[in-house]
Amino acid sequence: LLPFGLERTVTSSSNQGNQTSITEFILGFGNLPELQTHLFLLFLVIYIVTMAGNILIIILVVNDQHLHTPMYFFLATLSFLETCYSSTILPRMLASLLNRDRTISLRGCIVQFYFFASLVDSECCLLSIMSYDRYLAICKPLHYAGHMSGKFCFYLVAGSWINGFVAIAIIISLMSQLKFCGPSEIDHFFCDFTPVIKLSCSDNHLMELVTFIFSSLFTLLPFVLTLASYICIIITILRIPSSTGRQKAFSTCSSHLMVVTIFYGTLIIVYLLPRTNTMRALNKLFSVFYTVLTPMANPFIYSLRNKEVKEALRGAIKKMLV
């Protein structure tokens, strides 16, 4: 995916000396005008499927009494988060592909990054909570009901959302003080942290330090907790004497493990691997995976591999037919 748009935004205002302050950016996605209609239709279908799949999961969990358990409460919360997550990026991308206007205001760019980054941090926390839930269910089954009460589950979910939005608000307050003197073309299809910061002509050391600290706390720490939970889960499963018991235990967490692997795998590739010219192009491709394709795939991963969700879906279809 190559950056498209060779135009420069004319909108600017006088700043210190001979410098100009950028008030609009150009989002880069691909320098292939003849494919924009096809890309628009492709991402429109992806967005519709993403919204329909995640909203369906939420409706099934809310309406089916058999799914009123902590695991499915977390699943419905994840689906709601994914609908918000997709809506921060895809509608703006679709509008750019449809009307060929790739400009975005500085304020709009910061707002998009705020919601995107907050939801990513919240999802990291939520995935670690879901792995902890599976850890208790498999490794400490006798203590599961006592630990995972409805109130405690609500507090965990609320904490994951609050942590994400408060942490990124501090970063946004620092980002809003930066000066952008040009160029105005963001080498990405949405306002991510690194492509935007590279365009700043201010001193970014404090902001990069604060971002590193918060990333370690709200992204790396949940990942370590998730990894530790699954290490304990795998050890416990391997100790089960019967193969049927091992298979049954693993089936309760296999869907979540698949989601965690896809999500963190693409995050590691995008943000931790060296920034070579080849990797910059691949970063955009893998960014599509965790920002666009993963939210679409999650409902299918959980529904197609989960017996209770499939039964709830059959029941809902029968009620609609009747």
C-alpha positions in Angstrom: 0.0 0.0 0.0 1.7 3.2 -1.2 0.8 6.6 0.1 -1.6 8.4 -2.3 -2.1 12.0 -2.8 0.8 14.1 -4.0 -1.1 17.3 -3.4 -0.1 19.5 -0.5 -2.7 21.1 1.8 -2.8 24.8 1.2 -4.5 25.6 4.4 -1.9 27.0 6.8 -1.4 29.9 9.1 1.6 32.0 9.9 3.8 30.8 12.7 7.1 31.7 14.2 9.4 33.4 11.7 9.2 32.0 8.2 7.6 28.7 9.3 4.0 27.8 8.7 1.7 25.9 11.0 -0.2 23.0 9.3 -3.9 22.9 10.1 -4.8 20.0 7.7 -3.2 16.7 6.8 -3.4 14.4 3.8 -4.0 10.8 4.7 -2.1 8.3 2.6 -3.6 5.0 1.5 -2.7 4.1 -2.1 -1.6 5.9 -5.3 -4.0 3.9 -7.4 -7.0 6.0 -8.4 -8.5 3.3 -10.7 -8.8 1.0 -7.7 -10.5 3.4 -5.4 -14.0 2.3 -6.3 -13.1 -1.3 -5.7 -11.4 -0.5 -2.4 -14.5 1.5 -1.4 -16.8 -1.5 -2.1 -14.4 -3.9 -0.4 -14.1 -1.9 2.8 -17.8 -1.1 2.8 -18.6 -4.8 2.8 -16.0 -5.4 5.6 -17.6 -2.6 7.7 -21.1 -3.9 7.2 -20.1 -7.5 8.1 -18.1 -6.2 11.1 -21.0 -4.2 12.5 -23.6 -6.9 11.8 -21.4 -9.7 13.3 -20.6 -7.9 16.5 -24.1 -6.5 17.0 -25.4 -10.0 16.5 -23.1 -11.3 19.3 -24.3 -8.5 21.6 -28.0 -9.3 20.9 -27.5 -13.0 21.4 -25.7 -12.5 24.8 -28.4 -10.1 26.0 -31.4 -12.2 24.9 -30.3 -15.7 25.7 -30.4 -16.7 29.4 -27.8 -19.5 28.8 -25.2 -16.9 27.8 -25.6 -14.8 31.0 -22.2 -15.8 32.3 -19.0 -13.8 32.9 -17.3 -15.3 29.8 -20.1 -14.1 27.5 -20.5 -10.8 29.3 -16.9 -10.2 28.4 -17.5 -11.4 24.9 -20.4 -9.0 24.4 -18.3 -6.2 25.8 -15.5 -7.1 23.3 -18.0 -7.0 20.4 -19.3 -3.6 21.5 -15.7 -2.3 21.7 -15.0 -3.7 18.2 -18.0 -1.8 16.8 -16.6 1.4 18.3 -13.1 0.5 17.2 -14.1 0.0 13.5 -16.2 3.1 13.5 -13.2 5.3 14.4 -11.4 4.4 11.2 -13.6 2.8 8.5 -16.2 5.6 8.0 -13.5 8.2 7.5 -11.6 5.8 5.1 -14.8 5.1 3.1 -15.5 8.8 2.8 -12.0 9.5 1.5 -12.3 6.7 -1.1 -15.8 7.8 -2.2 -15.3 11.6 -2.6 -11.5 11.4 -3.1 -11.0 14.0 -0.4 -8.0 12.7 1.6 -7.6 15.8 3.9 -8.3 15.7 7.6 -8.1 18.6 10.0 -5.5 18.7 12.7 -8.2 18.6 15.3 -10.0 15.7 13.6 -6.7 13.8 13.3 -6.1 14.2 17.0 -9.7 13.1 17.9 -9.4 10.1 15.7 -6.1 9.1 17.3 -7.6 9.6 20.8 -10.5 7.2 20.3 -8.5 4.7 18.3 -5.7 4.5 20.9 -8.1 4.5 23.8 -10.0 1.6 22.4 -6.8 -0.3 21.6 -5.7 0.1 25.3 -9.1 -0.9 26.5 -9.0 -4.0 24.3 -5.6 -5.0 25.6 -7.0 -4.8 29.2 -10.2 -6.6 28.2 -8.3 -9.4 26.5 -6.2 -9.9 29.7 -9.4 -9.9 31.8 -10.9 -12.6 29.5 -7.7 -14.7 29.8 -7.9 -14.3 33.6 -11.5 -15.5 33.4 -10.4 -18.6 31.5 -7.5 -19.1 34.0 -10.0 -19.2 36.9 -12.4 -21.5 35.0 -9.7 -24.1 34.1 -7.1 -23.8 36.9 -9.3 -22.8 39.8 -12.8 -24.1 39.0 -13.9 -24.3 42.6 -13.2 -20.7 43.2 -14.6 -19.4 39.9 -18.1 -18.6 41.1 -16.9 -16.8 44.2 -14.4 -14.7 42.3 -16.2 -13.8 39.1 -19.4 -12.2 40.6 -21.5 -9.9 38.4 -20.4 -6.8 40.3 -16.7 -7.8 40.0 -17.0 -8.4 36.3 -18.6 -5.0 35.8 -15.8 -3.3 37.7 -13.2 -5.1 35.6 -14.8 -4.0 32.4 -15.4 -0.4 33.6 -11.8 -0.3 34.8 -10.5 -1.4 31.3 -12.4 1.4 29.6 -11.5 4.1 32.1 -7.8 3.1 32.1 -7.7 3.4 28.3 -9.4 6.7 27.9 -7.7 8.4 30.8 -4.2 7.3 29.8 -4.6 8.5 26.2 -6.1 11.8 27.4 -2.8 12.6 29.0 -0.9 11.8 25.7 -3.5 13.9 23.7 -2.9 16.9 26.0 0.8 16.7 25.1 0.1 16.1 21.4 -2.2 19.1 21.2 0.7 21.4 22.1 2.9 20.2 19.2 3.6 22.4 16.2 3.3 20.9 12.7 5.3 22.9 10.1 5.1 20.5 7.2 5.1 18.3 5.2 1.4 17.6 5.6 1.2 14.1 4.2 0.7 11.3 6.8 2.3 8.1 5.6 -0.7 6.0 6.8 -4.4 5.5 6.1 -5.4 6.8 9.5 -3.9 9.1 12.2 -1.6 6.7 14.1 0.9 8.0 16.7 4.2 7.4 14.9 3.2 8.8 11.4 1.7 11.9 13.0 4.6 12.6 15.4 7.1 12.3 12.5 5.5 15.4 11.0 6.0 17.6 14.1 8.7 20.2 14.2 8.5 20.5 18.1 10.6 18.7 20.6 9.0 15.3 21.0 11.2 13.7 23.7 8.9 14.3 26.6 5.9 13.0 24.7 7.8 9.9 23.5 8.8 9.1 27.1 5.3 9.5 28.4 3.9 7.4 25.6 6.5 4.7 26.2 5.6 4.6 29.9 1.8 4.4 29.3 2.3 1.8 26.5 4.3 -0.4 28.9 1.6 0.0 31.6 -1.5 -0.4 29.5 -0.3 -2.6 26.6 2.7 -4.5 27.6 1.5 -5.3 31.1 -1.8 -6.7 29.9 0.1 -8.8 27.3 2.3 -10.2 30.0 -0.7 -11.0 32.2 -2.4 -12.7 29.3 0.7 -14.7 28.5 1.1 -15.8 32.1 -2.6 -16.8 32.3 -2.2 -19.0 29.2 1.0 -20.6 30.4 -0.8 -21.7 33.6 -3.8 -22.8 31.5 -1.6 -24.9 29.2 0.3 -26.5 32.2 -3.1 -27.4 33.8 -4.5 -28.8 30.6 -1.4 -31.0 30.1 -1.9 -32.5 33.6 -5.4 -33.7 32.7 -5.1 -37.5 32.4 -7.7 -38.1 29.7 -7.5 -36.8 26.1 -11.2 -36.1 26.1 -10.8 -33.9 29.2 -7.8 -32.0 27.7 -9.7 -31.4 24.5 -12.8 -30.2 26.4 -10.7 -27.8 28.6 -8.8 -26.4 25.6 -12.0 -25.9 23.6 -13.2 -23.4 26.3 -10.3 -21.1 25.6 -9.2 -21.8 22.0 -11.3 -19.1 20.5 -10.0 -16.4 22.8 -6.4 -17.7 22.3 -6.8 -17.3 18.6 -8.1 -13.7 19.0 -5.2 -12.8 21.3 -2.7 -14.3 18.9 -4.0 -12.4 15.9 -4.3 -9.1 17.8 -1.0 -9.1 19.6 0.8 -10.7 16.7 -0.1 -7.8 14.4 0.6 -5.2 17.1 4.1 -6.5 17.6 4.8 -6.5 13.9 3.5 -3.0 13.5 5.0 -1.3 16.5 8.1 -3.3 17.7 9.9 -4.4 14.5 12.6 -2.2 13.0 11.5 0.7 10.8 13.1 -0.2 7.5 11.7 0.9 4.1 10.3 -2.6 3.5 8.8 -2.8 7.0 7.1 0.6 6.6 5.1 -0.8 3.6 4.3 -4.0 5.5 3.3 -2.0 8.6 0.4 -0.5 6.7 -0.6 -3.9 5.5 -0.5 -5.4 9.0 -2.3 -2.3 10.4 -5.2 -3.3 8.1 -5.3 -6.7 9.9 -5.7 -5.4 13.4 -7.7 -2.3 12.7 -10.1 -3.7 10.0 -9.9 -7.4 9.6 -9.6 -8.5 13.2 -12.9 -6.8 14.3 -14.6 -8.5 11.4 -13.1 -12.0 12.2 -13.8 -12.0 15.9 -17.5 -12.7 15.7 -16.9 -15.6 13.3 -14.1 -17.0 15.5 -16.3 -17.0 18.6 -19.5 -18.1 16.9 -18.2 -20.8 14.6 -16.0 -22.4 17.3 -18.5 -22.1 20.2 -21.3 -24.6 20.6 -23.4 -22.4 23.0 -23.2 -19.3 20.7 -24.3 -21.5 17.7 -27.2 -22.9 19.7 -28.3 -19.4 20.8 -28.1 -18.3 17.1 -30.3 -21.3 16.0 -32.8 -20.5 18.8 -32.9 -16.9 17.7 -33.5 -17.8 14.0 -36.3 -20.2 15.0 -38.0 -17.5 17.0 -37.8 -15.1 14.1 -39.2 -17.7 11.7 -42.1 -18.5 14.1 
